[in-house]
Amino acid sequence: MKKIGILTSGGDCQALNATMRGVAKSLFHQLDKVEIYGFLEGYKGLMHGNYKKMTEKDFSGILTRGGTILGTSRQPFKKMRDIEDGFDKVKAMKDTYKKLGLDCLVVLGGNGSLKTANLLSEEGLNVIGLPKTIDNDIWGTDFTFGFQSAVDIATTAIDCIHTTAESHGRVFIIELMGHKVGWVTLHAGIAGGADVVLIPEIPYDIDKICKALKAREKAGKGFSIIAVAEGASSKEDAALPKKERKAKLAESPYPSAAYEVAAKITEQTGAEVRVTVPGHTQRGGSPCPYDRVLSSRLGAMGAKLVIEEDYGKLVVIRNDDVVAIPLAESAGKLKYVDPEDDIIASAKLLGISFGD
């Protein structure tokens, strides 16, 4: 008899249910006896012993369902070892694991969640991680589940803006998710035909952006589309020490990065600029076909590791092969967009400006 715990932690995304289904269906199919315990609201459920014993029926019909049937919560890694009102979070999680007699805990999560998964692994629990995040910023995997679905939604937002931008001859800015990395904005910007793409990894020069817009106007193009990651920043701000940058951001008169770019463009060019923020729609809805396939493959590999008792691993996809790497190899590392990457070079050949 194998007893498996499973939880989803951190921000939600479209393919969490599909991945859990991949794990569960594989375990039920391959093992004669298996019990799966789903922890509610992520690590919070593991801490407080809030769970439900799940059957095959619980995992039926969820391949196309967004969100997570187990619920989720954010439990910051940096506070995991803090004792709050006498409550030891790490000890509580270990106690729940041992009380249920689990053979393994399967964690579907992003960077912070996987750091906690690695912490529990180092504390002696058998843990397997599965890479979840729309940001695609988990080190060690080419893609994370949820990323392509978010790109599809972000691209649709850009597509929809094109017609109104062209009709009114305006500059439109679409602010997309990505505080620290710009994968969603980069891919959606290229797919949606954006003229300017601003990402955190390439600080922008507002003069360069305005120059690109004026060049389009001179060429007879009556409108422009700018895709901006929420974490994009100017070269001046990027050069500031981290503490000063955070203080300046806190005092900024602009609601977000896109509105600051819009105000500066209007100030320099007099152009009529509109801002659209798709926000959490990028996390919602049904997973796209690519993510359904990816999640099924990653989930099946997760189950294989459980069966083979190959713990302390993160399931990843590399060069279209699903493999496993040590959790410790990935935990605490972010996968940034490399400004020298071929995809950036290709975008620039197409005439896309990054404001640099």
ABEGO torsion letter per residue (X at the ends): XBBBBBBBBEBBBAAAAAAAAAAAAAAAAABABBBBBBBBGEAAAAAAGBBBBBBAAAABGAAABBEBAAEBBBBBAAAAABBBGGBBAAAAAAAAAAAAGBABBBBBBBAAAAAAAAAAAAAGBBBBBBBBEAAGABBGBABBBGAAAAAAAAAAAAAAAAAAAAAAGBBBBBBBBGAABAAAAAAAAAAAGBABBBBAABBBBAAAAAAAAAAAAAAGBABBBBBBBAABBBAAAAABBAAAAAAAAAABABABAAAAAAAAAAAAAGBBBBBBBAEAAAABEBBBAAAAAAAAAAAAAAAAAAAAGBBGBBBBBBGGBBBBBBAAAABGBBBBBBAABAAAAAAAAAGBBAGX
